[in-house]
Amino acid sequence: MKDSKKLLLNTGIIFAGTIIGSFCSYLYNMLMGRMLGPEQYGQMTALLSMMLIVTIGGGAIGNVVTRYASDFYHRACFGALNKLFGKLTKYMFVLSACLLFIGIFFISFIGKFFSISNPVPIVIALVSMIFGYTVVVNRGILQGAQKFREVSISNVAEALLRLVAGYILVRIGFGIDGALIAIVFSGASIYLLTLYQARRVLSVSESKDKEDLVFSRKEIFNYSIPSFLNALFLAVIMNIDIIMINHFFPGPEAGLYSAVSTVGKIILFITAPISSVLFPMISERKTTGEKHYRLFFMGLAGTVVIGLLILGIYVMMPGKILLILYGRQYSEFFYLLPEVGLAFLFCSLVNLLANYYLAIKNYVFLWFFGLITLASLLVIYFYHPSILFIVRILITSFGLLFFLMMVYYLYTKKEQIIFFLKGEYGQDTETFNNNPGV
């Protein structure tokens, strides 16, 4: 199958699952916002943002599993694939249990930081990371094997279970505790579902290549460090707005902004399937030595087009969107939606480029990412005159990151660009074709 057709087909599968899953997720957020009210909803989103940062190790491991599951699966090293799954599943259970105990030890500090007097929702949020960590191994196996239909099914099922359980539990009076219990319940259920799906991939005959696994263990460890750093920087800069606003601004204002931020992230969630599909496909081509620049530019173009279409809707009717999704009580900060949307459009592009660089094992971009993330964190922490200022720091940070990462990409491809500009591409195809990193 041609690159374009395969990318469109796989993206379509993931996109369909993402649309349905995102609809259920946003229906969950909308209902929780309406049923809990701005203050409790702000506390819920703050805790979830904190958990996204705490579980960055899971995101990093997910990239590692996807990268090497793709390698092992397409080279028919099924023994290595099974051992990769077993080892990392055990490590994830141990790591999540340790983090749970550490989180409980610091529960008083967390409560004070977010002005949450009741420790119960904090404990429930911490418990949710056990399944948040372990499920990434199962999904990484599926994604690396390019089982995109199974990934889509699990995403939809998780969002649907969370929606139904959350609505029932909050409706019968559990409040914010019920909203968070629904996340634990859906996470546990989806872990079992993805375990069954991954086992079907792993049930293929054992590999005969033992040396391949010994070499890969060291390589996997080396690869996990940049993957972890990428996940850390992305998690921090994506959630810094909600966390800092919940810390420095009154509870009701933080809750109102949380609704705007959640709607703005629709751009990120709708375009994320493109990165999810590109990652294993480019990893496969990197392994086999094939060119992948067409895949990269198709993914980049798709992200820009979809992101701009959604951003256009935010610009034309920001107030109406918040009114429909969250109700009149959340419409006060409607004017922030276009700028929040722009920030997350740049975030989507940064996410795509970061996944591309990880797939080809080029880690220079982490210097840009780390420095800009640290600078953004320090600026917001020491100077936060208004919520609008924090939003504009996000726009500046993501915009600058995208610019630097694209300039670096063009710099690494300067030889190929010279061929095009001089009209020598048709005359010197051997040089171009012998560069698999394009």
C-alpha positions in Angstrom: 0.0 0.0 0.0 1.3 3.5 -0.9 2.4 5.8 1.9 -0.4 8.3 1.3 -3.1 5.6 1.3 -1.7 3.8 4.3 -1.4 7.0 6.3 -4.9 8.1 5.3 -6.4 4.7 6.2 -4.7 4.4 9.5 -5.3 8.0 10.4 -8.9 7.6 9.5 -9.2 4.6 11.8 -7.6 6.5 14.7 -9.4 9.7 13.8 -12.8 8.0 13.9 -12.0 6.5 17.3 -10.6 9.9 18.5 -13.7 11.8 17.4 -16.0 9.4 19.2 -13.7 9.2 22.2 -13.2 13.0 22.3 -16.9 13.5 22.1 -17.5 11.3 25.1 -14.6 12.9 26.9 -15.9 16.4 26.3 -19.4 15.3 27.2 -17.9 14.0 30.5 -16.1 17.3 31.1 -19.2 19.3 30.1 -21.4 17.3 32.5 -18.9 17.5 35.3 -18.6 21.2 34.8 -22.3 21.7 34.9 -23.0 19.3 37.8 -20.0 20.2 40.1 -19.9 24.0 39.5 -16.8 26.1 38.7 -15.0 25.7 42.0 -15.1 21.9 42.3 -14.6 21.5 38.5 -11.5 23.7 38.8 -10.2 21.4 41.6 -10.9 18.3 39.5 -9.1 19.6 36.4 -6.2 20.8 38.6 -5.8 17.3 40.0 -6.0 15.7 36.6 -3.4 18.1 35.3 -1.2 17.2 38.2 -1.7 13.5 37.4 -0.7 14.1 33.8 2.6 15.4 34.9 3.1 12.7 37.5 2.4 10.0 34.9 4.9 11.4 32.4 7.0 8.2 33.0 4.1 6.3 31.5 4.0 8.5 28.4 7.7 8.0 27.9 7.4 4.3 28.3 4.6 4.3 25.8 6.9 5.9 23.2 9.6 3.4 24.0 7.2 0.4 23.7 5.7 1.7 20.4 9.2 2.4 18.9 10.6 -1.1 19.8 7.4 -3.0 19.4 7.4 -1.7 15.8 11.0 -2.8 15.4 10.5 -6.3 16.8 7.1 -6.9 15.2 8.2 -6.0 11.7 11.4 -8.0 12.0 9.4 -11.0 13.4 11.4 -11.0 16.7 8.4 -12.2 18.6 10.4 -13.6 21.5 11.9 -10.2 22.1 8.5 -8.6 21.8 7.1 -10.9 24.5 10.0 -10.2 26.9 9.7 -6.5 26.3 6.0 -6.6 27.2 6.6 -8.7 30.3 9.5 -6.7 31.7 8.0 -3.3 31.2 4.6 -4.4 32.6 6.3 -5.4 35.8 8.3 -2.2 36.0 5.2 -0.1 35.5 3.3 -1.8 38.3 6.2 -1.3 40.7 6.8 2.3 39.6 3.1 3.3 39.9 2.8 1.7 43.4 5.9 3.6 44.6 4.5 6.9 43.3 1.2 6.2 44.9 2.8 5.9 48.3 5.0 9.0 47.7 1.9 10.9 46.7 0.0 9.9 49.8 3.0 11.0 51.9 2.7 14.5 50.3 -1.1 14.7 50.4 -1.2 17.6 52.8 1.1 19.7 50.6 -1.0 18.9 47.5 -4.2 19.9 49.3 -2.7 23.2 50.3 -1.2 24.0 46.9 -4.6 23.5 45.2 -6.7 24.8 48.2 -8.4 21.4 48.6 -9.3 20.6 52.2 -10.8 17.1 51.6 -8.0 14.5 51.0 -10.3 11.9 49.5 -10.3 13.3 45.9 -6.5 13.6 46.0 -6.2 9.9 47.0 -8.6 8.8 44.3 -6.6 10.8 41.7 -3.4 9.2 42.8 -4.9 5.7 42.6 -5.8 6.4 39.0 -2.2 6.5 37.9 -1.7 2.8 38.5 -3.8 2.0 35.4 -2.5 5.1 33.7 1.0 3.7 33.9 0.3 0.1 33.1 -2.1 0.5 30.2 0.6 2.4 28.1 2.5 -0.9 27.7 -0.5 -2.7 26.2 -1.3 0.2 23.9 2.3 0.6 22.9 2.4 -3.0 21.8 -0.8 -2.5 19.7 0.4 0.8 18.2 3.8 -0.6 17.4 2.2 -3.5 15.6 0.0 -0.9 13.8 -3.2 -2.4 15.2 -4.9 0.9 15.0 -8.5 -0.5 15.0 -7.8 -2.1 18.5 -6.3 1.2 19.7 -9.4 3.1 18.6 -11.8 0.6 20.2 -10.0 0.9 23.6 -10.0 4.7 23.4 -13.7 4.9 22.7 -14.5 2.3 25.4 -12.5 4.2 28.0 -14.2 7.5 27.3 -17.6 6.0 27.2 -17.2 4.1 30.5 -15.8 7.3 32.2 -18.8 9.3 30.9 -21.5 6.8 32.1 -19.8 6.0 35.4 -19.1 9.7 36.1 -22.6 10.8 35.4 -24.2 8.1 37.6 -21.8 8.6 40.5 -22.1 12.4 40.6 -25.8 12.3 40.0 -26.4 10.1 43.1 -24.4 12.5 45.2 -20.7 11.5 45.2 -19.6 14.9 43.8 -16.0 15.3 42.8 -15.2 11.9 44.4 -17.6 10.3 42.0 -16.1 12.1 39.0 -12.6 10.8 39.9 -13.8 7.3 40.8 -15.2 7.1 37.3 -11.7 7.6 35.9 -10.3 4.8 38.1 -13.1 2.5 37.0 -12.6 3.2 33.3 -8.9 2.9 33.6 -9.1 -0.5 35.2 -11.6 -1.8 32.7 -9.5 -0.6 29.7 -6.4 -2.1 31.1 -8.1 -5.5 31.0 -9.4 -4.9 27.5 -6.0 -3.8 26.1 -4.3 -6.7 27.9 -6.6 -9.1 25.9 -5.9 -7.2 22.7 -2.1 -7.1 23.2 -2.1 -10.8 24.1 -3.5 -11.6 20.7 -0.5 -9.8 19.1 1.9 -11.5 21.5 0.6 -15.0 20.9 2.6 -15.4 17.7 5.5 -18.0 17.6 8.6 -17.3 19.6 11.7 -15.6 18.0 14.8 -17.5 17.3 17.0 -14.4 17.5 18.3 -14.1 21.1 21.2 -11.8 20.4 18.8 -9.2 19.1 17.1 -8.8 22.5 20.4 -8.5 24.4 21.5 -5.6 22.1 18.1 -4.0 22.3 18.0 -3.8 26.1 20.8 -1.4 26.2 19.4 0.6 23.3 16.0 0.7 24.9 17.4 2.1 28.1 19.3 4.8 26.2 16.2 5.6 24.2 14.0 5.9 27.3 15.9 8.9 28.6 15.0 11.3 25.7 11.6 9.9 25.5 11.1 10.6 29.2 12.4 14.2 28.9 10.1 14.8 25.9 7.1 13.6 27.9 8.1 15.6 30.9 8.5 18.9 29.0 5.3 18.4 27.0 3.3 17.5 30.1 4.6 20.5 32.1 4.1 23.1 29.4 0.6 21.7 28.4 -0.7 21.8 32.0 1.2 24.7 33.5 -1.7 27.1 32.7 -4.3 25.2 34.7 -2.0 24.3 37.6 -0.7 27.9 38.0 -4.1 29.5 37.6 -5.6 27.2 40.2 -2.7 28.1 42.5 -2.6 31.9 42.1 -6.2 32.8 41.2 -9.5 32.4 43.1 -11.3 29.0 42.8 -14.2 30.3 40.7 -11.9 32.0 38.2 -9.7 28.9 37.9 -12.8 26.8 37.2 -14.0 29.2 34.5 -10.6 29.1 32.8 -10.4 25.3 33.1 -13.5 25.1 30.8 -11.8 27.4 28.2 -8.6 25.4 28.3 -10.4 22.1 27.9 -12.3 23.4 24.9 -9.0 24.9 23.4 -7.4 21.5 23.7 -9.9 20.0 21.2 -7.4 21.1 18.5 -4.7 19.0 20.2 -6.9 15.9 20.7 -8.4 16.0 17.2 -4.9 16.2 15.5 -3.2 13.8 17.9 -4.1 10.7 15.7 -1.9 12.0 13.0 1.1 11.9 15.3 0.0 8.5 16.7 -0.1 7.0 13.2 3.1 8.7 11.9 5.2 7.5 14.9 5.2 3.7 14.2 5.2 4.2 10.4 8.3 6.4 10.4 9.9 4.1 13.0 9.3 1.2 10.5 10.9 3.1 7.7 13.8 4.2 9.8 14.4 0.5 10.7 14.2 -0.6 7.0 16.2 2.3 5.7 13.3 3.8 3.6 12.7 7.5 3.0 10.0 9.1 5.1 9.9 12.8 4.3 6.6 12.4 2.4 5.0 11.0 5.5 6.3 13.8 7.6 5.0 16.6 5.3 1.6 14.9 4.9 1.3 14.7 8.7 2.4 18.3 9.1 0.0 19.6 6.4 -2.9 17.6 7.9 -2.2 19.0 11.4 -2.1 22.6 10.1 -5.3 22.3 8.0 -7.4 20.6 10.7 -6.0 22.9 13.4 -6.8 26.1 11.4 -10.4 24.9 10.7 -11.1 24.5 14.4 -9.3 27.7 15.3 -11.5 29.5 12.8 -14.6 28.3 14.6 -13.1 29.6 17.9 -12.5 33.0 16.4 -16.0 33.3 14.9 -18.1 32.1 17.9 -16.1 31.7 21.1 -19.0 32.7 23.4 -21.5 30.4 21.7 -19.2 27.4 21.9 -18.7 27.8 25.7 -22.5 28.5 26.1 -23.4 25.2 24.3 -20.7 23.1 26.0 -20.6 24.4 29.5 -23.6 26.8 30.0 -23.9 30.5 30.8 -22.0 30.3 34.1 -18.7 29.4 32.2 -19.1 32.0 29.4 -17.3 34.9 31.2 -13.9 34.1 29.8 -15.1 33.5 26.2 -12.7 36.1 24.8 -9.8 33.9 25.8 -10.8 30.9 23.6 -9.2 32.1 20.3 -5.9 32.7 21.9 -6.0 29.4 23.9 -6.9 27.7 20.6 -3.9 29.2 18.9 -1.6 28.1 21.8 -2.8 24.5 21.4 -2.5 24.6 17.6 1.2 25.4 18.1 1.2 22.6 20.7 -0.1 20.1 18.2 2.6 21.0 15.8 5.3 20.7 18.5 3.9 17.3 19.5 4.0 16.1 15.9 7.6 17.3 15.4 8.7 15.8 18.8 7.3 12.4 17.9 9.0 12.6 14.5 12.4 13.3 16.0 11.9 10.5 18.6 11.1 8.1 15.8 14.3 8.9 13.9 16.3 9.1 17.2 17.4 12.7 16.8 17.3 14.3 20.2 18.8 17.8 19.6 15.2 19.3 19.8 15.2 18.4 23.6 17.5 21.4 24.2 15.0 23.8 22.7 12.1 22.1 24.5 13.8 22.0 27.9 15.0 25.7 27.9 11.7 27.1 26.7 9.7 25.0 29.2 11.9 26.1 32.1 11.7 29.8 31.0 7.9 29.6 30.7 7.6 28.0 34.1 9.8 30.6 35.8 8.1 33.6 34.1 4.6 32.4 35.0 5.6 31.5 38.6 7.2 34.9 39.4 5.0 37.2 37.2 1.3 36.4 36.6 -0.6 39.7 36.5 -3.6 38.2 34.7 -4.9 35.0 33.1 -4.6 36.5 29.7 -0.8 37.1 30.3 -0.4 33.4 31.1 -2.2 32.4 27.9 0.1 34.6 25.9 3.1 33.1 27.5 1.8 29.7 26.2 1.4 31.1 22.7 4.9 32.5 22.7 6.4 29.3 24.1 4.7 26.9 21.7 5.2 29.2 18.7 8.9 29.7 19.4 9.3 25.9 19.9 7.6 25.1 16.6 9.7 27.7 14.8 13.0 26.4 16.2 12.1 22.7 15.6 11.2 23.5 12.0 14.3 25.5 11.4 16.4 22.6 12.8 14.6 20.2 10.5 15.3 22.4 7.4 19.0 22.7 8.6 19.4 18.9 8.8 18.0 18.6 5.2 20.0 21.4 3.7 21.7 19.2 1.2 18.4 18.0 -0.2 17.0 21.5 -0.3 20.1 22.6 -2.3 19.4 19.9 -4.8 15.8 21.2 -5.2 16.8 24.8 -5.4 19.5 24.2 -8.0 17.3 21.9 -10.0 19.7 19.0 -9.4 17.3 16.7 -7.7 16.4 14.9 -11.0 20.1 14.6 -11.9 21.4 13.4 -8.5 18.8 11.0 -7.2 21.4 8.6 -6.0 22.6 11.0 -3.3 19.0 11.7 -2.3 17.9 8.1 -2.2 20.9 7.1 -0.1 19.7 9.4 2.7 17.1 7.3 4.5 16.8 10.0 7.2 14.6 12.2 5.0 
